[in-house]
Amino acid sequence: MRQSTCGQLKTSVLGFGCGSVLGRVGRGPSLRAMNSAWDAGITLFDTARSYGYGDAEAVLGEFLRGKRERAIVATKFGISPQNPGRLKRMAVPAARAIMNLKIPGVRNLARRGGAHQAGFGTFTVEGLRASLETSLKQLCTDYVDILFLHEACRSAIRQEDLMSELDALIFAGKVRRAGLYASAEVVAEGLASGPATLNAMQFGANCFDPVATGMGRLNQRAALLVGNHPFGGQQRVAEFTATLAAMASDEGVSTALREKLRNPDWPIVLEAILGVGLSSTGAHAMVFSMMREDHLRANLRAIEGAYFTPSELIEIGDRLLAANRNGLRNRRP
């Protein structure tokens, strides 16, 4: 598994996201998926206080026994876990079982019924202290490598008492790096004018977004950059694939790249998405929820692949931004 180094932090380029743990995926399958990821060389595990009705961290803590010193653990605070109540908790396993049925309508109903709406907390010093202590207990550790402000807004960057407390936690050794899990716009502001405390950022690796693709250039403080959601749904994948198809017939594109883009199968498209996502945003790592073995293997192959050269990935990234600009102009009244 490819590794990436940022200061004293060394992490796998592919990270395991725990957003589905004890939500759509139960404890046993979650542990099996984590072990598969670990065996494949993945060392970055990304969770949050709110995931799995507040219990996902405990599953990750169980998995990390005997592995903690070799893992990079990221968690988040700022969104409070929802308390689903006893009856809803009892219904969650049944909803998971329905999700595995090959009946699209029933699966969609179960997905809506099984999803939970997390309540947004406030970014206070007291909330930070309480959340982190709970996270440390659940994770069975005395420190976390990265602590993100979950869905942070611009005002959080300017909370001096909060930044001072994060500094104190870093000094005490309970947190190695602190930063923002936020929109690309908020992360960009944090990198450009936020306090030095903010030294890790997680954001959507949208290759069509000039803000996201400019993150590497903004990162003068050498913060750890983590991308997520590079697919952005079926529509964005379709737009990405359509852009590749247009490049395949464009004589302005290098001959070698045009040949590579003729009738590409999904593994090639996937390698292009992840390759452009990493190179264009300057991300050190990309986080996914990989609960299925085939998804894990496909992402590993794409990350490790060398079908496209670095210059070809830049060429594809530039074309995606141009396609986005043209699309915006065409949609204007």
C-alpha positions as CSV (number, residue, x, y, z in Angstrom):
1,M,0.0,0.0,0.0
2,R,1.4,3.4,-1.0
3,Q,2.4,5.6,1.9
4,S,2.3,9.4,2.3
5,T,4.3,11.5,4.8
6,C,3.3,14.8,6.2
7,G,5.8,16.0,8.8
8,Q,6.0,13.3,11.4
9,L,2.8,11.6,10.3
10,K,3.1,8.7,7.9
11,T,-0.1,7.2,6.6
12,S,-1.5,5.0,3.9
13,V,-2.8,6.9,0.9
14,L,-6.0,5.0,1.2
15,G,-8.0,5.5,4.4
16,F,-10.8,3.5,6.0
17,G,-13.9,5.5,6.7
18,C,-16.1,4.4,9.6
19,G,-19.3,6.3,8.8
20,S,-21.3,3.1,8.2
21,V,-20.1,1.3,11.4
22,L,-23.1,0.4,13.6
23,G,-25.3,2.3,11.2
24,R,-25.8,0.3,7.9
25,V,-23.2,-2.3,9.0
26,G,-23.1,-4.3,12.2
27,R,-20.2,-4.9,14.6
28,G,-19.1,-8.3,13.1
29,P,-19.0,-7.2,9.4
30,S,-17.4,-3.9,10.4
31,L,-14.5,-5.7,12.3
32,R,-14.0,-8.0,9.4
33,A,-13.8,-5.1,6.9
34,M,-11.3,-3.3,9.2
35,N,-9.2,-6.4,9.4
36,S,-9.2,-6.8,5.6
37,A,-8.2,-3.2,5.2
38,W,-5.4,-3.6,7.7
39,D,-4.1,-6.7,6.0
40,A,-4.0,-4.8,2.8
41,G,-1.7,-2.2,4.3
42,I,-4.3,0.5,5.2
43,T,-3.3,2.3,8.4
44,L,-5.5,5.4,8.4
45,F,-8.9,4.9,10.1
46,D,-11.3,7.9,10.2
47,T,-14.2,7.9,12.6
48,A,-16.3,10.5,14.6
49,R,-18.0,10.9,17.9
50,S,-21.4,10.9,16.1
51,Y,-20.9,7.7,14.0
52,G,-22.9,4.6,14.8
53,Y,-25.2,6.4,17.3
54,G,-22.0,7.2,19.3
55,D,-20.6,3.7,19.4
56,A,-18.6,3.4,16.2
57,E,-15.4,4.5,18.0
58,A,-15.8,1.6,20.4
59,V,-15.8,-0.9,17.5
60,L,-12.7,0.8,16.1
61,G,-11.1,0.7,19.6
62,E,-11.7,-3.0,19.8
63,F,-10.1,-3.5,16.4
64,L,-7.1,-1.4,17.3
65,R,-6.0,-3.6,20.2
66,G,-2.4,-4.5,19.6
67,K,-2.2,-2.3,16.5
68,R,-2.6,1.2,18.0
69,E,1.0,2.3,17.6
70,R,1.0,1.4,14.0
71,A,-2.3,3.1,13.1
72,I,-3.2,6.7,12.3
73,V,-6.6,7.4,14.1
74,A,-8.7,10.4,13.1
75,T,-11.9,11.3,14.9
76,K,-14.2,14.4,15.1
77,F,-16.2,16.4,17.4
78,G,-18.9,19.0,16.9
79,I,-21.8,16.8,15.9
80,S,-23.5,15.0,18.8
81,P,-24.6,11.4,18.3
82,Q,-28.3,10.9,18.2
83,N,-29.9,8.7,20.9
84,P,-32.2,6.5,18.8
85,G,-34.0,5.1,21.8
86,R,-34.4,1.4,22.8
87,L,-37.1,0.5,20.2
88,K,-35.2,2.1,17.3
89,R,-31.9,0.4,18.4
90,M,-33.8,-3.0,18.4
91,A,-35.0,-2.3,14.8
92,V,-31.5,-1.5,13.4
93,P,-30.4,-5.1,12.9
94,A,-33.6,-5.8,11.0
95,A,-33.1,-2.8,8.8
96,R,-29.5,-4.0,8.0
97,A,-30.9,-7.4,7.0
98,I,-33.4,-5.8,4.7
99,M,-30.6,-3.7,3.1
100,N,-29.0,-7.0,2.0
101,L,-32.1,-8.1,0.0
102,K,-32.0,-7.8,-3.8
103,I,-35.2,-5.8,-3.8
104,P,-34.5,-2.2,-4.8
105,G,-37.7,-0.7,-3.5
106,V,-37.4,-2.5,-0.2
107,R,-33.7,-1.6,0.1
108,N,-34.5,2.1,-0.5
109,L,-37.2,2.1,2.2
110,A,-34.8,0.4,4.7
111,R,-32.1,2.9,3.8
112,R,-34.4,5.8,4.6
113,G,-35.8,4.2,7.8
114,G,-32.3,3.1,9.0
115,A,-30.6,6.4,8.5
116,H,-30.3,8.7,11.4
117,Q,-30.1,12.4,11.6
118,A,-27.2,13.5,13.7
119,G,-27.8,16.7,15.8
120,F,-25.2,19.4,15.2
121,G,-23.5,20.5,18.4
122,T,-21.8,23.7,19.2
123,F,-18.0,24.2,19.1
124,T,-17.4,25.0,22.8
125,V,-14.4,24.4,25.0
126,E,-16.5,22.3,27.3
127,G,-18.0,20.3,24.4
128,L,-14.5,19.7,23.1
129,R,-13.2,18.4,26.4
130,A,-16.1,16.1,27.0
131,S,-16.2,14.8,23.4
132,L,-12.5,14.0,23.3
133,E,-12.4,12.3,26.7
134,T,-15.3,10.1,25.5
135,S,-13.5,9.4,22.2
136,L,-10.3,8.4,24.0
137,K,-12.2,6.0,26.3
138,Q,-14.1,4.5,23.4
139,L,-11.0,4.1,21.2
140,C,-9.1,2.6,24.1
141,T,-6.2,5.0,23.7
142,D,-4.7,8.0,25.4
143,Y,-4.3,10.1,22.2
144,V,-5.7,10.6,18.7
145,D,-3.5,11.4,15.8
146,I,-6.0,13.8,14.2
147,L,-9.0,15.6,15.7
148,F,-11.3,17.4,13.3
149,L,-13.9,20.0,14.0
150,H,-16.9,18.1,12.4
151,E,-18.7,20.1,9.7
152,A,-17.0,23.3,10.9
153,C,-18.2,26.7,9.8
154,R,-16.2,29.9,9.3
155,S,-17.0,31.2,12.7
156,A,-15.3,28.2,14.4
157,I,-12.0,29.2,12.9
158,R,-12.2,32.5,14.8
159,Q,-13.0,31.1,18.2
160,E,-9.9,32.0,20.1
161,D,-10.8,30.0,23.2
162,L,-11.4,26.9,21.1
163,M,-8.1,27.2,19.3
164,S,-6.3,27.8,22.6
165,E,-7.9,24.6,24.0
166,L,-6.8,22.6,21.0
167,D,-3.3,24.0,21.4
168,A,-3.4,22.8,25.1
169,L,-4.6,19.3,24.1
170,I,-1.8,19.1,21.5
171,F,0.8,20.2,24.1
172,A,-0.6,17.6,26.6
173,G,-0.1,14.9,24.0
174,K,-3.8,14.0,23.7
175,V,-4.0,15.2,20.1
176,R,-1.2,15.1,17.5
177,R,-2.9,17.4,14.9
178,A,-6.1,19.4,14.9
179,G,-8.0,20.7,12.0
180,L,-11.2,21.1,10.0
181,Y,-13.7,18.6,8.5
182,A,-15.6,21.1,6.3
183,S,-16.6,22.3,2.9
184,A,-13.8,23.2,0.5
185,E,-14.5,26.9,1.0
186,V,-14.2,26.7,4.8
187,V,-11.0,24.6,4.5
188,A,-9.5,27.1,2.0
189,E,-10.2,29.9,4.5
190,G,-8.6,27.9,7.3
191,L,-5.5,27.3,5.2
192,A,-5.2,30.9,4.0
193,S,-5.9,32.8,7.2
194,G,-6.7,30.4,10.1
195,P,-4.5,30.0,13.1
196,A,-1.5,27.7,13.0
197,T,-3.4,25.3,15.3
198,L,-5.3,24.1,12.3
199,N,-2.8,21.6,10.7
200,A,-5.1,18.9,9.3
201,M,-7.9,19.3,6.8
202,Q,-10.6,17.0,5.4
203,F,-12.8,18.1,2.5
204,G,-14.6,16.8,-0.5
205,A,-12.2,15.9,-3.3
206,N,-14.3,17.2,-6.1
207,C,-12.2,17.4,-9.3
208,F,-14.8,19.8,-10.9
209,D,-14.4,22.3,-8.0
210,P,-11.7,25.0,-8.5
211,V,-11.6,25.6,-4.7
212,A,-10.9,21.9,-3.9
213,T,-8.4,21.6,-6.7
214,G,-6.5,24.7,-5.5
215,M,-6.0,23.3,-2.0
216,G,-2.5,22.0,-2.6
217,R,-1.4,25.5,-3.7
218,L,-3.0,27.1,-0.6
219,N,-1.3,24.6,1.7
220,Q,1.7,26.7,2.6
221,R,1.5,25.5,6.2
222,A,2.1,21.9,5.2
223,A,-1.1,20.7,6.7
224,L,-2.2,17.1,6.3
225,L,-4.8,17.1,3.6
226,V,-7.4,14.3,3.5
227,G,-9.9,14.0,0.7
228,N,-13.3,12.3,0.8
229,H,-16.3,11.6,-1.5
230,P,-14.4,11.8,-4.8
231,F,-17.3,10.2,-6.6
232,G,-19.9,12.7,-5.5
233,G,-22.8,10.5,-6.7
234,Q,-23.8,8.9,-9.9
235,Q,-24.2,12.2,-11.8
236,R,-20.7,13.4,-11.1
237,V,-19.3,10.0,-12.1
238,A,-21.3,10.2,-15.3
239,E,-19.9,13.7,-16.0
240,F,-16.4,12.5,-15.3
241,T,-16.8,9.5,-17.7
242,A,-18.3,11.7,-20.4
243,T,-15.3,14.1,-20.1
244,L,-12.9,11.1,-20.6
245,A,-14.9,10.0,-23.6
246,A,-14.7,13.6,-25.1
247,M,-10.9,13.6,-24.6
248,A,-10.6,10.3,-26.4
249,S,-11.8,11.9,-29.6
250,D,-10.1,15.3,-29.2
251,E,-7.0,15.7,-31.4
252,G,-5.8,18.4,-29.0
253,V,-5.2,15.6,-26.4
254,S,-1.9,13.7,-26.6
255,T,-2.0,10.5,-28.7
256,A,-1.0,8.3,-25.9
257,L,-3.7,9.6,-23.6
258,R,-6.4,9.4,-26.3
259,E,-5.5,5.7,-26.8
260,K,-5.8,5.0,-23.1
261,L,-9.2,6.6,-23.0
262,R,-10.8,4.7,-25.8
263,N,-13.6,2.6,-24.4
264,P,-12.2,2.6,-20.8
265,D,-13.7,0.0,-18.4
266,W,-14.6,0.8,-14.8
267,P,-11.2,0.0,-13.3
268,I,-9.6,2.6,-15.6
269,V,-12.3,5.2,-14.9
270,L,-11.8,4.5,-11.1
271,E,-8.0,4.9,-11.4
272,A,-8.5,8.2,-13.2
273,I,-11.0,9.5,-10.5
274,L,-8.7,8.6,-7.6
275,G,-5.6,9.7,-9.4
276,V,-7.0,13.1,-10.4
277,G,-8.6,13.5,-7.0
278,L,-5.3,13.0,-5.2
279,S,-3.1,15.0,-7.6
280,S,-5.4,17.9,-8.2
281,T,-6.3,18.6,-4.6
282,G,-2.9,17.9,-3.1
283,A,-4.4,15.4,-0.7
284,H,-2.1,13.1,1.2
285,A,-4.8,10.5,1.6
286,M,-8.3,9.6,0.5
287,V,-10.9,8.2,2.9
288,F,-13.6,5.7,1.8
289,S,-16.2,3.5,3.5
290,M,-15.0,0.1,2.3
291,M,-17.3,-2.5,4.0
292,R,-17.3,-4.8,1.0
293,E,-14.2,-6.8,0.0
294,D,-14.7,-6.1,-3.7
295,H,-14.9,-2.3,-3.1
296,L,-11.7,-2.5,-1.0
297,R,-9.8,-4.5,-3.7
298,A,-11.0,-2.2,-6.5
299,N,-9.9,1.0,-4.6
300,L,-6.5,-0.7,-3.8
301,R,-5.9,-1.5,-7.4
302,A,-6.8,2.0,-8.5
303,I,-4.5,3.6,-5.9
304,E,-1.6,1.3,-6.8
305,G,-2.2,1.5,-10.5
306,A,0.1,3.3,-12.9
307,Y,-2.1,3.4,-16.0
308,F,-1.9,7.2,-16.2
309,T,1.3,9.2,-15.9
310,P,1.4,12.3,-13.6
311,S,1.2,14.6,-16.5
312,E,-1.8,12.8,-18.0
313,L,-3.6,13.1,-14.6
314,I,-2.9,16.9,-14.7
315,E,-4.3,17.0,-18.3
316,I,-7.5,15.2,-17.3
317,G,-7.9,17.4,-14.2
318,D,-7.5,20.6,-16.3
319,R,-10.2,19.3,-18.7
320,L,-12.6,18.5,-15.9
321,L,-12.3,22.1,-14.6
322,A,-12.8,23.4,-18.1
323,A,-15.9,21.2,-18.5
324,N,-17.3,22.6,-15.3
325,R,-16.7,26.2,-16.4
326,N,-18.5,25.5,-19.7
327,G,-21.4,23.8,-17.9
328,L,-21.8,26.8,-15.6
329,R,-21.9,29.2,-18.5
330,N,-24.4,27.1,-20.4
331,R,-26.7,27.0,-17.4
332,R,-26.8,30.7,-16.9
333,P,-30.1,32.4,-18.0
